[in-house]
Amino acid sequence: MSLEQKIGQMFICGFPTEQPDENIQTLIEDYHLGGIIYFRRNVKSLTQMKALSDSLQSLALRDEQPPLWIAIDQEGGMVARIDVEEMSSIPGNMALGATANTEYSFKAGSVNASELLSLGINMNLAPCLDINNNPMNPIIGIRSFGEDPDQVSEHGEAVIRAYQEQGLSAVGKHFPGHGDTMSDSHFGVAIIPHDMDRLRKIELKPFVKAIEYGIDAIMTAHVIFPAIEPNQIPATLSSAVLTDLLRKELGFQGLIMTDCLEMHAISQTCGISEGAIRAINAGADCILVSHTYSEQVAALEAVKKAVETGVIKESTIDDAVTRILAMKDKRLGSRYCEDGSHTNVIENQVEISGSHQSLLTEITDSVITLVKDEGQLPLKGNEPVLVIWPKVDSNDQMDQPWTHQITLGSVLNERRNDVKEMDMSLDPSLDEIENILLASQSYKQIVMATYTAGDKLSNGQRILAEKLISRNHKSLIVTSMRNPYDYKYITDVPAYICCYENTPLILQSLASVLTGSITPKGKLPVTLSDQYPIGWGIE
């Protein structure tokens, strides 16, 4: 391989279209790109995605290059790049943690793997192995299996095993941990200040378990760990983290992948090109630049220049590429035909998705967690119900609304015809609050759904809940549709349910609990208070 070809194999890049555009073709043909990352912008239908994967692979194979990694963040729950109706709705990590059943995590992971592979996707940037032991964490939250290191480790291993037994490469993230931060590295620098003893007991445990199992790849965190790296630089750029700790101490032999270098913790500090150079010197094998073509080209050319000028040793590039090619041979070696198509294709995705429905419903029925109930459940059949539903209109990568959204009111109305639903903004104004309160006066059964994507419940939702509690205390049920910690801001609520996500199957299971069709089985994977610790759940 030439130097350009070797460097290209180390990069994974994204592009903004549903078909290969000129830029991605240039990256594959001229820069010998090693991998692709998909986002929702690349998704129109399952047929289109399969054709897209095939066409990308054919570009690489026509140029006699190794097959491409085709990667995606299909974590499940609220982080799902593919949300077309024929694709199974896989529960997210915290929802799986609430089942307290690692076999469910394995089965959900198996469904996810089989469907991704059928679309030509051979790498999932999952599972998230972070431990969510900080209720104020704005970015991990429900993407974690929970707050207990052992439970996160067991669920994480189950998902990794499910992926890799089917031939899908798993990428555990975000090493050495992103669960106990107060900021989001997409928008700034995060710090975890704990000493090494604490890190070994908590943050590192799930990664150690994953390494012992044989996970294919681990993604780095753009987070500063002063106990490991005294120079106050993110783990992604630290040889103390990637080489000394991950490679040498923990014995990881798989691929080390950076999180996207366009995140502000890198792009707004040292810059993307310099970040790529420093990450490679720190020990990274795969460089992720997800969005901007000019930045992708600049980083590729900067790494080449760094090798030519001795800033990066060519032996460092050789070692990384040797690992990449060995992993590609293991996972992708004989999988692709000359036209780029996958040799192990599930032909009818719609039928496959349908066959998975009963299993996934069984899982989501075990997710719903009843934290508190003063006699509000189940809903009485002879009293009408008011549902207050949050309109999720945010659109960032970790909180994308579903394109086929349904609401709790619509699901309940399939089971009874006396349900009225009122929309609520994520941070309702005082006028909006008063309108809802006025409409609620005649109701003796009110279900308010809260939604928090960040670190705490919005003031508007909190004020509305407090006023409903004071006016209609015995009539109110609050169900958190994402962040279970919403309870901390409305502790006087008479009935509280955790759902961990607002996906279609979860709403069906929630409706079944509310109407008494099923008994809630979920257990809290995180602590809400001394009264409601991890493991709590009313059955």
C-alpha positions, 0 to 999 in steps of 0.5 A, spaced: 500 500 500 502 507 498 502 512 504 496 515 501 492 508 501 494 507 508 492 513 511 485 513 507 484 506 511 484 510 517 479 515 516 471 514 516 467 520 513 460 522 512 456 525 507 449 529 506 446 525 501 441 519 500 446 517 494 453 517 493 455 524 491 461 527 488 465 528 494 464 521 497 466 518 491 472 523 491 474 521 498 473 513 496 477 513 489 482 519 490 483 518 498 482 511 499 477 512 504 476 506 509 469 507 512 463 511 511 458 513 517 451 514 516 446 519 519 439 520 518 440 525 512 442 518 508 436 515 510 430 515 505 427 507 505 430 500 507 431 499 499 435 505 498 439 504 504 441 497 501 442 500 494 447 506 497 451 501 501 452 496 495 454 502 491 459 505 496 462 498 496 462 497 489 466 504 488 472 501 493 472 494 490 472 497 483 479 501 485 481 494 488 481 497 495 479 493 501 471 493 503 469 499 507 466 500 514 459 502 513 458 505 520 452 508 524 449 510 531 443 505 531 444 505 539 436 504 540 431 508 543 432 516 542 438 515 538 436 511 532 439 514 525 434 509 521 427 510 523 423 508 517 417 504 519 419 497 517 425 498 521 424 495 528 424 500 534 430 497 538 429 499 546 435 504 548 440 502 553 436 505 559 430 501 557 434 495 557 437 496 563 430 497 566 428 490 564 434 487 569 434 482 564 441 481 560 437 476 555 433 481 553 439 486 551 442 480 547 435 479 544 434 486 542 442 486 540 441 480 535 435 484 532 439 490 531 445 486 528 441 482 523 437 488 520 443 493 520 447 487 516 441 486 511 442 493 509 450 493 508 451 496 515 457 492 518 459 496 524 455 499 529 457 505 534 454 502 540 453 500 545 454 506 550 458 503 556 458 509 560 455 509 567 450 514 568 452 516 575 451 523 574 443 526 574 445 532 571 449 529 565 446 533 559 449 528 553 449 520 556 443 519 560 438 514 557 444 512 552 447 508 558 444 502 561 444 505 568 448 507 574 451 500 577 458 498 573 456 491 574 449 492 571 452 496 565 458 491 564 453 485 563 448 488 559 454 491 555 457 485 554 450 482 552 449 487 546 456 486 544 456 478 544 449 479 540 452 484 534 459 480 533 456 473 533 452 475 527 458 479 524 457 486 526 462 490 529 461 493 535 464 499 538 464 500 545 464 508 547 466 513 550 473 511 553 474 512 559 467 514 560 463 520 559 457 518 564 459 523 570 460 529 566 456 536 567 457 538 560 457 535 553 463 534 549 459 536 542 459 543 545 465 544 549 470 540 554 468 536 559 472 533 565 472 527 570 476 529 576 476 522 579 482 519 582 485 512 578 482 508 584 475 511 583 476 510 575 478 503 576 472 501 580 466 505 576 468 508 569 473 503 567 469 496 569 464 496 563 470 497 558 474 491 562 469 487 561 468 488 553 475 487 552 475 481 556 470 478 551 473 481 545 470 487 542 472 489 535 473 497 537 473 502 542 471 509 541 474 515 545 471 520 549 473 528 548 473 528 555 479 530 560 481 525 565 487 529 570 488 523 574 490 519 567 493 525 563 496 531 567 496 535 561 489 537 561 488 534 554 482 530 552 482 522 552 482 522 544 489 526 544 492 523 550 497 517 549 497 516 556 489 514 555 490 510 549 496 507 549 499 507 556 492 505 559 487 502 554 493 498 550 498 496 555 495 496 562 488 493 559 491 489 553 486 492 548 488 489 541 482 491 537 481 498 533 481 505 537 476 510 534 476 517 535 469 520 536 468 525 531 473 530 531 468 536 528 465 536 536 467 542 539 471 539 544 476 538 538 474 543 533 474 549 537 480 547 541 486 544 537 482 544 530 480 538 526 487 537 522 491 537 528 486 533 532 487 528 527 495 528 527 495 528 535 490 522 536 494 518 531 500 519 535 496 518 541 494 511 539 488 512 535 487 507 529 481 510 526 479 517 525 472 519 525 470 526 521 463 526 520 460 532 516 464 537 512 468 535 506 473 540 506 475 538 513 475 531 511 480 533 505 484 537 510 485 532 515 487 527 510 492 531 507 495 534 514 496 527 516 500 525 510 504 531 511 505 530 518 508 523 516 512 526 510 515 531 515 516 526 521 511 528 526 508 522 525 512 516 524 510 511 518 511 505 523 505 508 527 501 508 520 503 501 519 501 498 525 494 502 525 493 499 518 495 492 520 490 492 525 484 495 521 486 490 515 486 484 520 479 486 523 476 487 516 479 481 514 475 478 520 469 481 519 468 483 512 473 478 508 468 474 504 462 478 504 462 482 498 460 480 491 464 484 485 458 489 484 459 491 492 452 487 494 452 483 501 452 476 500 448 475 506 442 479 505 435 478 508 431 479 502 424 481 505 426 486 511 418 488 512 417 480 514 423 480 518 421 486 522 414 483 523 417 477 526 421 481 531 415 485 533 412 480 538 419 479 542 420 487 542 413 488 545 415 483 550 421 487 552 418 493 552 412 491 556 418 489 561 421 496 561 415 500 564 417 502 571 412 504 576 415 508 581 410 511 585 402 510 586 397 513 591 391 509 587 391 512 581 393 506 577 389 503 573 385 508 569 378 508 571 373 506 565 368 510 567 371 517 567 374 521 561 382 522 561 386 528 559 393 527 556 398 532 556 403 531 551 410 534 550 411 536 543 418 534 541 421 539 536 428 538 537 433 536 532 440 534 534 444 528 533 442 525 540 435 527 540 431 527 533 424 526 533 421 520 530 419 521 523 413 517 524 411 520 531 405 517 535 402 520 541 400 517 548 393 520 547 392 516 540 394 510 543 389 510 549 384 512 544 385 506 540 383 502 547 377 507 549 374 513 546 374 518 552 381 521 551 382 528 550 389 530 548 393 537 549 399 538 546 405 542 551 411 545 549 417 543 552 418 549 556 411 551 556 409 559 557 405 561 563 399 563 558 400 555 555 400 553 562 394 557 564 390 554 558 392 547 560 390 548 567 383 551 565 382 545 560 384 540 566 379 543 571 373 538 569 377 532 569 378 527 574 384 523 571 390 527 568 396 524 565 402 528 564 407 526 560 414 530 561 420 530 556 427 532 558 433 531 553 438 535 557 440 536 564 433 538 568 426 538 567 424 545 564 421 550 568 415 550 564 414 543 565 415 543 572 410 549 574 405 546 570 406 539 574 406 543 581 400 547 579 396 540 577 398 537 583 396 543 587 389 543 584 388 536 582 392 532 586 389 525 586 387 526 579 394 526 576 399 521 573 406 523 571 410 519 566 417 521 564 418 519 557 425 520 557 429 522 563 427 518 569 430 524 573 424 528 572 421 526 579 427 530 582 423 536 580 416 534 582 416 529 588 409 531 590 406 527 584 401 522 587 403 517 581 410 517 577 412 512 571 418 512 568 419 510 560 426 512 558 424 513 551 417 515 547 418 510 541 412 507 539 412 500 542 414 503 549 407 508 548 403 501 547 406 498 553 405 504 557 398 504 555 397 497 557 400 499 564 395 505 564 389 501 562 391 495 567 392 490 561 399 488 564 402 489 570 409 494 570 415 490 571 421 495 570 426 496 575 429 503 576 436 502 573 438 509 577 437 512 583 431 517 584 432 519 591 433 515 598 426 512 597 426 510 590 433 507 589 436 503 583 432 496 583 426 500 585 419 498 582 412 497 584 409 491 581 
